[in-house]
Amino acid sequence: ARYAAFLGGGIVVASYVFETLRLLSAPLRGWESASVFALQKAGMSLSGEIHPGPIMLLLGLTMVFMVAAAMAMDRRDLTD
């Protein structure tokens, strides 16, 4: 559980740092598709349009991580 927490926290921190640098640096502004935060913002806009692509990508990533976590827990021996 400790490694999963470190990995999740590391991904969030790295994503936040990347998003901050992307907004501050002109050469990185074109990398919007690589930012998790930009994908989250693209799901809903003020005009009321819903863009299903970014939402489906985040849902897909969530499902992949859930399956990986379930497989890792299934292999673990909890009878100790």
DSSP file (Angstrom, degrees, kcal/mol; ACC not computed):
  #  RESIDUE AA STRUCTURE BP1 BP2  ACC     N-H-->O    O-->H-N    N-H-->O    O-->H-N    TCO  KAPPA ALPHA  PHI   PSI    X-CA   Y-CA   Z-CA
    1    1 A A     >        0   0    0      0, 0.0     4,-2.2     0, 0.0     5,-0.2   0.000 360.0 360.0 360.0 -32.5    0.0    0.0    0.0
    2    2 A R  H  >  +     0   0    0      1,-0.2     4,-2.4     2,-0.2     5,-0.2   0.911 360.0  48.6 -64.3 -41.5    2.9    2.3    0.7
    3    3 A Y  H  > S+     0   0    0      1,-0.2     4,-2.7     2,-0.2    -1,-0.2   0.883 109.9  51.7 -67.7 -37.3    4.3    1.9   -2.8
    4    4 A A  H  > S+     0   0    0      2,-0.2     4,-2.8     1,-0.2     5,-0.2   0.903 110.6  48.8 -64.9 -39.9    0.9    2.6   -4.4
    5    5 A A  H  X S+     0   0    0     -4,-2.2     4,-2.6     2,-0.2     5,-0.2   0.914 112.8  47.5 -65.7 -42.3    0.5    5.8   -2.3
    6    6 A F  H  X S+     0   0    0     -4,-2.4     4,-2.5     2,-0.2    -2,-0.2   0.910 113.9  47.7 -64.2 -41.5    4.0    6.9   -3.3
    7    7 A L  H  X S+     0   0    0     -4,-2.7     4,-2.3     2,-0.2    -2,-0.2   0.938 114.1  45.8 -65.9 -46.7    3.3    6.2   -6.9
    8    8 A G  H  X S+     0   0    0     -4,-2.8     4,-2.1     1,-0.2    -2,-0.2   0.923 115.4  46.7 -61.8 -44.6    0.0    8.0   -6.9
    9    9 A G  H  X S+     0   0    0     -4,-2.6     4,-2.6    -5,-0.2     5,-0.2   0.890 111.4  52.0 -64.3 -39.4    1.4   11.0   -5.0
   10   10 A G  H  X S+     0   0    0     -4,-2.5     4,-2.6    -5,-0.2     5,-0.2   0.892 109.2  49.7 -64.2 -40.0    4.4   11.1   -7.4
   11   11 A I  H  X S+     0   0    0     -4,-2.3     4,-2.4     2,-0.2    -1,-0.2   0.911 112.4  47.6 -65.2 -41.9    2.1   11.1  -10.4
   12   12 A V  H  X S+     0   0    0     -4,-2.1     4,-2.3     2,-0.2    -2,-0.2   0.933 114.6  45.3 -65.6 -45.3    0.0   13.9   -9.0
   13   13 A V  H  X S+     0   0    0     -4,-2.6     4,-2.6     2,-0.2     5,-0.2   0.927 114.3  48.3 -64.7 -44.6    3.0   16.1   -8.1
   14   14 A A  H  X S+     0   0    0     -4,-2.6     4,-2.5     1,-0.2    -1,-0.2   0.896 112.2  49.6 -63.6 -39.4    4.7   15.5  -11.4
   15   15 A S  H  X S+     0   0    0     -4,-2.4     4,-2.5    -5,-0.2    -1,-0.2   0.904 111.6  48.6 -65.2 -40.9    1.5   16.3  -13.3
   16   16 A Y  H  X S+     0   0    0     -4,-2.3     4,-2.4     2,-0.2    -2,-0.2   0.921 112.5  47.4 -65.6 -43.7    1.1   19.5  -11.3
   17   17 A V  H  X S+     0   0    0     -4,-2.6     4,-2.6     2,-0.2     5,-0.2   0.922 113.1  49.1 -63.8 -43.3    4.7   20.6  -11.8
   18   18 A F  H  X S+     0   0    0     -4,-2.5     4,-2.7    -5,-0.2    -2,-0.2   0.925 111.4  49.1 -61.8 -44.1    4.4   19.9  -15.6
   19   19 A E  H  X S+     0   0    0     -4,-2.5     4,-2.0     2,-0.2    -1,-0.2   0.902 112.0  48.9 -63.3 -40.8    1.1   21.8  -15.8
   20   20 A T  H  X S+     0   0    0     -4,-2.4     4,-1.5     2,-0.2    -2,-0.2   0.934 114.1  44.9 -64.2 -46.1    2.6   24.8  -14.0
   21   21 A L  H  X S+     0   0    0     -4,-2.6     4,-2.1     1,-0.2     7,-0.2   0.875 110.7  55.5 -65.3 -36.1    5.7   24.8  -16.2
   22   22 A R  H  < S+     0   0    0     -4,-2.7    -1,-0.2    -5,-0.2    -2,-0.2   0.888 109.6  45.7 -63.8 -38.9    3.5   24.4  -19.3
   23   23 A L  H  < S+     0   0    0     -4,-2.0    -1,-0.2     1,-0.2    -2,-0.2   0.791 118.1  43.0 -74.8 -27.1    1.5   27.5  -18.4
   24   24 A L  H  < S+     0   0    0     -4,-1.5     2,-0.5    -5,-0.2    -2,-0.2   0.725 105.0  68.6 -89.8 -23.4    4.6   29.5  -17.7
   25   25 A S     X  -     0   0    0     -4,-2.1     4,-0.6    -5,-0.2     3,-0.5  -0.860  65.3-152.7-107.2 125.4    6.8   28.5  -20.6
   26   26 A A  T >4 S+     0   0    0     -2,-0.5     3,-1.0     1,-0.2     4,-0.3   0.883  95.4  53.9 -62.5 -40.6    6.0   29.5  -24.1
   27   27 A P  T 34 S+     0   0    0      0, 0.0     3,-0.4     0, 0.0    -1,-0.2   0.793 109.2  49.8 -66.5 -24.4    7.7   26.4  -25.8
   28   28 A L  T >4 S+     0   0    0     -3,-0.5     3,-1.8    -7,-0.2    -2,-0.2   0.522  83.5  90.2 -90.8  -5.0    5.6   24.0  -23.6
   29   29 A R  G X< S+     0   0    0     -3,-1.0     3,-0.6    -4,-0.6    -1,-0.2   0.783  80.6  60.7 -64.0 -25.7    2.2   25.5  -24.3
   30   30 A G  G 3  S+     0   0    0     -3,-0.4     3,-0.5    -4,-0.3    -1,-0.3   0.557  86.3  78.0 -76.3  -7.0    1.7   23.3  -27.3
   31   31 A W  G X   +     0   0    0     -3,-1.8     3,-1.6     1,-0.2     4,-0.4  -0.007  53.2 124.8 -91.5  29.5    2.0   20.2  -25.0
   32   32 A E  G X   +     0   0    0     -3,-0.6     3,-1.3     1,-0.3    -1,-0.2   0.825  65.9  61.4 -60.3 -32.9   -1.6   20.6  -23.7
   33   33 A S  G 3  S+     0   0    0     -3,-0.5    -1,-0.3     1,-0.3    -2,-0.1   0.692 100.1  55.9 -70.2 -16.5   -2.5   17.1  -24.8
   34   34 A A  G <  S+     0   0    0     -3,-1.6     2,-0.5     4,-0.0    -1,-0.3   0.501  88.7  94.3 -91.1  -4.2    0.1   15.6  -22.5
   35   35 A S    <>  -     0   0    0     -3,-1.3     4,-1.8    -4,-0.4     5,-0.1  -0.778  59.8-157.9 -96.2 126.0   -1.2   17.4  -19.4
   36   36 A V  H  > S+     0   0    0     -2,-0.5     4,-1.9     1,-0.2    -1,-0.2   0.884  97.3  51.9 -64.7 -38.8   -3.7   15.5  -17.1
   37   37 A F  H  > S+     0   0    0      1,-0.2     4,-2.1     2,-0.2    -1,-0.2   0.880 107.8  50.6 -67.8 -38.1   -5.0   18.8  -15.8
   38   38 A A  H  > S+     0   0    0      2,-0.2     4,-1.6     1,-0.2    -1,-0.2   0.873 109.3  52.1 -67.6 -35.9   -5.6   20.2  -19.3
   39   39 A L  H  X S+     0   0    0     -4,-1.8     4,-0.6     2,-0.2    -2,-0.2   0.900 109.0  50.1 -64.5 -39.5   -7.5   17.0  -20.2
   40   40 A Q  H >< S+     0   0    0     -4,-1.9     3,-0.8     1,-0.2     4,-0.5   0.902 110.9  48.8 -65.8 -40.7   -9.7   17.4  -17.1
   41   41 A K  H >< S+     0   0    0     -4,-2.1     3,-0.6     1,-0.2    -1,-0.2   0.799 103.6  61.7 -68.6 -28.4  -10.4   21.1  -18.0
   42   42 A A  H 3< S+     0   0    0     -4,-1.6     9,-0.4     1,-0.2    -1,-0.2   0.675  87.8  73.9 -74.2 -15.7  -11.3   20.1  -21.5
   43   43 A G  T << S+     0   0    0     -3,-0.8     8,-1.0    -4,-0.6     2,-0.4   0.870 107.5  23.9 -66.5 -37.4  -14.2   17.9  -20.4
   44   44 A M  B <  S-A   50   0A   0     -3,-0.6     2,-0.3    -4,-0.5    -1,-0.2  -0.988  71.0-173.5-129.9 137.4  -16.4   20.8  -19.5
   45   45 A S    >   -     0   0    0      4,-1.0     3,-1.6    -2,-0.4    -3,-0.1  -0.843  38.6-110.0-125.0 166.8  -16.3   24.3  -20.8
   46   46 A L  T 3  S+     0   0    0     -2,-0.3    -1,-0.0     1,-0.3    -2,-0.0   0.711 113.1  67.2 -68.5 -19.5  -18.1   27.5  -20.0
   47   47 A S  T 3  S-     0   0    0      2,-0.1    -1,-0.3     1,-0.1     3,-0.1   0.548 114.4-113.2 -79.3  -5.1  -20.1   27.3  -23.2
   48   48 A G  S <  S+     0   0    0     -3,-1.6     2,-0.3     1,-0.3    -2,-0.1   0.479  70.5 137.7  90.0   2.1  -21.9   24.2  -22.0
   49   49 A E        -     0   0    0      2,-0.0    -4,-1.0     1,-0.0     2,-0.5  -0.602  42.6-148.8 -82.5 142.2  -20.3   21.8  -24.5
   50   50 A I  B     -A   44   0A   0     -2,-0.3    -6,-0.2    -6,-0.2    -7,-0.1  -0.959   3.4-157.5-112.3 123.2  -19.2   18.5  -23.4
   51   51 A H     >  -     0   0    0     -8,-1.0     4,-0.9    -2,-0.5    -2,-0.0  -0.881   2.5-165.4-100.0 110.3  -16.2   16.9  -25.2
   52   52 A P  H  > S+     0   0    0      0, 0.0     4,-2.8     0, 0.0     5,-0.2   0.736  73.5  75.0 -72.3 -22.2  -16.3   13.2  -24.7
   53   53 A G  H  > S+     0   0    0      1,-0.2     4,-2.2     2,-0.2     5,-0.2   0.952 100.0  38.7 -57.2 -57.6  -12.7   12.4  -25.8
   54   54 A P  H  > S+     0   0    0      0, 0.0     4,-2.3     0, 0.0    -1,-0.2   0.869 116.6  52.8 -63.1 -35.4  -10.9   13.7  -22.7
   55   55 A I  H  X S+     0   0    0     -4,-0.9     4,-2.3     1,-0.2    -2,-0.2   0.932 110.4  47.0 -65.4 -44.4  -13.5   12.3  -20.4
   56   56 A M  H  X S+     0   0    0     -4,-2.8     4,-2.6     2,-0.2    -1,-0.2   0.867 110.2  53.9 -65.2 -36.3  -13.2    8.8  -22.0
   57   57 A L  H  X S+     0   0    0     -4,-2.2     4,-2.5    -5,-0.2    -2,-0.2   0.936 110.6  45.3 -63.6 -45.6   -9.4    9.0  -21.8
   58   58 A L  H  X S+     0   0    0     -4,-2.3     4,-2.1     2,-0.2    -2,-0.2   0.891 113.9  49.6 -65.9 -38.7   -9.5    9.7  -18.1
   59   59 A L  H  X S+     0   0    0     -4,-2.3     4,-2.3     2,-0.2    -2,-0.2   0.899 110.8  50.5 -64.9 -40.0  -12.1    7.0  -17.5
   60   60 A G  H  X S+     0   0    0     -4,-2.6     4,-2.3     2,-0.2    -2,-0.2   0.921 110.2  48.6 -63.4 -44.4  -10.0    4.5  -19.5
   61   61 A L  H  X S+     0   0    0     -4,-2.5     4,-2.3     1,-0.2    -1,-0.2   0.892 110.3  52.6 -62.5 -39.1   -6.9    5.4  -17.5
   62   62 A T  H  X S+     0   0    0     -4,-2.1     4,-2.2     1,-0.2    -2,-0.2   0.920 109.6  48.4 -62.1 -43.7   -8.9    4.9  -14.3
   63   63 A M  H  X S+     0   0    0     -4,-2.3     4,-2.5     2,-0.2     5,-0.2   0.902 109.8  52.1 -64.4 -41.0  -10.0    1.5  -15.4
   64   64 A V  H  X S+     0   0    0     -4,-2.3     4,-2.3     1,-0.2    -2,-0.2   0.931 112.2  45.4 -61.0 -45.3   -6.5    0.4  -16.4
   65   65 A F  H  X S+     0   0    0     -4,-2.3     4,-2.2     1,-0.2    -1,-0.2   0.854 111.6  52.7 -68.4 -33.6   -5.2    1.4  -13.0
   66   66 A M  H  X S+     0   0    0     -4,-2.2     4,-2.4     2,-0.2    -2,-0.2   0.919 110.8  46.6 -67.1 -42.6   -8.1   -0.3  -11.2
   67   67 A V  H  X S+     0   0    0     -4,-2.5     4,-2.4     2,-0.2    -2,-0.2   0.911 112.6  50.4 -65.2 -41.9   -7.5   -3.6  -13.1
   68   68 A A  H  X S+     0   0    0     -4,-2.3     4,-2.2    -5,-0.2    -2,-0.2   0.904 111.7  47.9 -62.7 -41.0   -3.8   -3.4  -12.3
   69   69 A A  H  X S+     0   0    0     -4,-2.2     4,-2.3     2,-0.2    -2,-0.2   0.902 111.3  50.5 -66.5 -40.4   -4.5   -2.7   -8.6
   70   70 A A  H  X S+     0   0    0     -4,-2.4     4,-2.0     1,-0.2    -2,-0.2   0.897 111.0  48.8 -64.9 -39.8   -6.9   -5.6   -8.5
   71   71 A M  H  X S+     0   0    0     -4,-2.4     4,-1.4     2,-0.2    -1,-0.2   0.897 111.4  49.7 -66.5 -39.5   -4.4   -8.0  -10.1
   72   72 A A  H  X S+     0   0    0     -4,-2.2     4,-0.6     1,-0.2    -2,-0.2   0.887 113.0  46.6 -66.9 -38.1   -1.7   -6.9   -7.7
   73   73 A M  H  < S+     0   0    0     -4,-2.3     3,-0.4     1,-0.2    -1,-0.2   0.834 107.3  57.7 -72.2 -31.9   -4.0   -7.4   -4.7
   74   74 A D  H  < S+     0   0    0     -4,-2.0    -1,-0.2     1,-0.2    -2,-0.2   0.848 106.6  48.7 -66.7 -33.9   -5.1  -10.8   -6.0
   75   75 A R  H  < S+     0   0    0     -4,-1.4     2,-0.3    -5,-0.1    -1,-0.2   0.651  92.1  98.9 -78.9 -15.8   -1.5  -12.1   -6.1
   76   76 A R  S  < S-     0   0    0     -4,-0.6     2,-0.8    -3,-0.4    -3,-0.0  -0.537  72.2-134.0 -80.7 135.9   -0.8  -10.9   -2.6
   77   77 A D        +     0   0    0     -2,-0.3     3,-0.4     1,-0.1    -2,-0.1  -0.795  25.7 175.4 -91.1 111.3   -1.0  -13.4    0.3
   78   78 A L        +     0   0    0     -2,-0.8    -1,-0.1     1,-0.2    -2,-0.0   0.280  57.9  90.1 -98.9  10.1   -2.9  -11.8    3.1
   79   79 A T              0   0    0      1,-0.2    -1,-0.2     0, 0.0    -2,-0.0   0.439 360.0 360.0 -87.7   1.1   -3.0  -14.9    5.4
   80   80 A D              0   0    0     -3,-0.4    -1,-0.2     0, 0.0    -2,-0.1   0.505 360.0 360.0 -63.0 360.0    0.3  -14.1    7.2
